[in-house]
Amino acid sequence: MMDVLDVLPSNFGLVIFTYLYSWIMLCYLGVQVGSARKKYDVKYPAMYSDKDQVFNCIQRAHQNTLEVYPQWLVFQTIASLVYPVAASVLGAIWVTSRFSYAWGYYTGDPAKRMRGVYGYIGYLGVIILSISVALQLLKVF
């Protein structure tokens, strides 16, 4: 019987730490929304405020991250199976960029969310690595 540790690449531990880092980021963003709900008096189930633009920006930073997170997880995982170190670096870039994105958005000026634009390096990087894995499996190169 094969052990999962025999199947995964030797550096896959780095990938797991990248996933844990992303979990910390999601928890942080969620706590920020919860705190903002209290501060701006936005009751559940309302997603947004009719009065407070800053709350809406805090909410959108979290919501946008949740919108892209499942796709990132898929590509991160595929890329990591063959390129664990490169995927971990790219993943850490993407996760870090989500903090920058959120902190820019938290100012209440939506344009400042672009402080996290460097995250596309990580996001597109794991997509490219995933394409490489697919082509290798198809024996294209």
C-alpha positions as CSV (number, residue, x, y, z in Angstrom):
1,M,0.0,0.0,0.0
2,M,1.4,3.4,-1.0
3,D,1.7,6.2,1.5
4,V,0.6,9.7,0.4
5,L,4.1,10.9,1.4
6,D,5.5,8.6,-1.3
7,V,3.2,10.0,-4.0
8,L,3.5,13.7,-3.4
9,P,6.7,15.6,-4.5
10,S,9.3,16.0,-1.7
11,N,8.8,19.7,-1.4
12,F,5.0,19.5,-1.2
13,G,5.2,20.7,2.4
14,L,5.8,24.2,1.0
15,V,2.5,24.0,-0.8
16,I,0.7,23.0,2.4
17,F,2.3,26.1,4.1
18,T,1.0,28.2,1.2
19,Y,-2.5,26.8,1.7
20,L,-2.2,27.6,5.4
21,Y,-1.1,31.2,4.5
22,S,-4.1,31.5,2.3
23,W,-6.3,30.4,5.2
24,I,-4.9,33.0,7.4
25,M,-5.5,35.6,4.7
26,L,-9.2,34.5,4.4
27,C,-9.7,34.6,8.1
28,Y,-8.2,38.0,8.3
29,L,-10.4,39.4,5.5
30,G,-13.5,37.8,7.1
31,V,-12.7,39.3,10.5
32,Q,-12.3,42.7,8.9
33,V,-15.8,42.4,7.4
34,G,-17.3,41.3,10.8
35,S,-15.6,44.3,12.5
36,A,-16.8,46.7,9.8
37,R,-20.4,45.3,10.2
38,K,-20.3,46.4,13.9
39,K,-18.6,49.7,13.2
40,Y,-20.9,50.7,10.3
41,D,-24.0,49.1,11.8
42,V,-24.7,46.8,8.8
43,K,-27.0,44.0,9.9
44,Y,-27.2,40.5,8.5
45,P,-28.3,39.5,5.9
46,A,-27.4,42.8,4.1
47,M,-24.3,42.4,2.0
48,Y,-23.7,46.1,1.5
49,S,-24.5,49.4,3.0
50,D,-26.7,52.2,1.5
51,K,-24.8,54.7,3.7
52,D,-21.2,53.7,4.1
53,Q,-18.9,53.4,1.1
54,V,-16.0,52.2,3.3
55,F,-18.0,49.3,4.5
56,N,-18.8,48.3,0.9
57,C,-15.1,48.5,0.0
58,I,-14.2,46.2,3.0
59,Q,-16.9,43.8,2.0
60,R,-15.9,43.8,-1.7
61,A,-12.3,43.1,-0.8
62,H,-13.4,39.9,0.9
63,Q,-16.0,39.0,-1.6
64,N,-13.7,39.4,-4.6
65,T,-11.1,37.2,-2.9
66,L,-13.8,34.5,-2.3
67,E,-14.8,34.8,-6.0
68,V,-11.4,34.0,-7.3
69,Y,-10.2,31.7,-4.5
70,P,-11.7,28.4,-5.8
71,Q,-10.0,28.8,-9.2
72,W,-6.7,29.7,-7.5
73,L,-6.9,26.6,-5.4
74,V,-7.4,24.4,-8.4
75,F,-4.6,25.8,-10.4
76,Q,-2.3,26.0,-7.3
77,T,-2.9,22.3,-6.7
78,I,-2.3,21.2,-10.2
79,A,0.8,23.3,-10.6
80,S,2.1,22.1,-7.2
81,L,2.0,18.4,-8.1
82,V,4.8,18.9,-10.6
83,Y,6.3,22.2,-9.6
84,P,5.9,22.5,-5.8
85,V,8.6,25.1,-5.2
86,A,7.6,27.4,-8.1
87,A,3.9,27.0,-7.3
88,S,4.5,27.8,-3.6
89,V,6.4,31.0,-4.5
90,L,3.7,32.0,-7.0
91,G,1.0,31.1,-4.5
92,A,2.7,33.2,-1.7
93,I,2.8,36.1,-4.2
94,W,-0.9,35.8,-4.9
95,V,-1.9,35.5,-1.2
96,T,0.3,38.5,-0.2
97,S,-1.2,40.5,-3.0
98,R,-4.7,39.9,-1.6
99,F,-3.6,41.7,1.6
100,S,-2.3,44.6,-0.5
101,Y,-5.5,44.6,-2.5
102,A,-7.7,44.6,0.7
103,W,-5.6,47.3,2.5
104,G,-5.9,49.5,-0.6
105,Y,-9.7,48.9,-0.8
106,Y,-10.1,49.6,2.9
107,T,-9.2,53.2,2.3
108,G,-12.6,53.7,0.8
109,D,-11.1,54.6,-2.6
110,P,-11.8,51.6,-4.8
111,A,-8.9,52.6,-7.2
112,K,-6.4,51.9,-4.4
113,R,-7.3,48.2,-4.6
114,M,-4.9,48.1,-7.5
115,R,-2.1,48.1,-5.0
116,G,-2.6,44.3,-5.2
117,V,-2.3,44.1,-9.0
118,Y,1.1,42.3,-8.7
119,G,-0.9,39.2,-7.6
120,Y,-1.6,38.5,-11.3
121,I,2.1,37.3,-11.4
122,G,1.2,34.5,-9.0
123,Y,-2.3,33.8,-10.3
124,L,-1.3,33.7,-14.0
125,G,1.9,31.9,-13.1
126,V,0.1,28.9,-11.6
127,I,-2.3,28.8,-14.6
128,I,0.7,28.6,-16.9
129,L,2.3,25.9,-14.8
130,S,-1.1,24.0,-14.8
131,I,-1.1,24.2,-18.6
132,S,2.4,22.8,-18.6
133,V,1.3,19.9,-16.4
134,A,-1.7,19.2,-18.7
135,L,0.6,19.2,-21.8
136,Q,3.1,16.9,-20.1
137,L,0.3,14.5,-19.2
138,L,-0.9,14.5,-22.8
139,K,2.7,13.8,-23.9
140,V,2.7,17.0,-26.1
141,F,6.2,17.8,-24.8
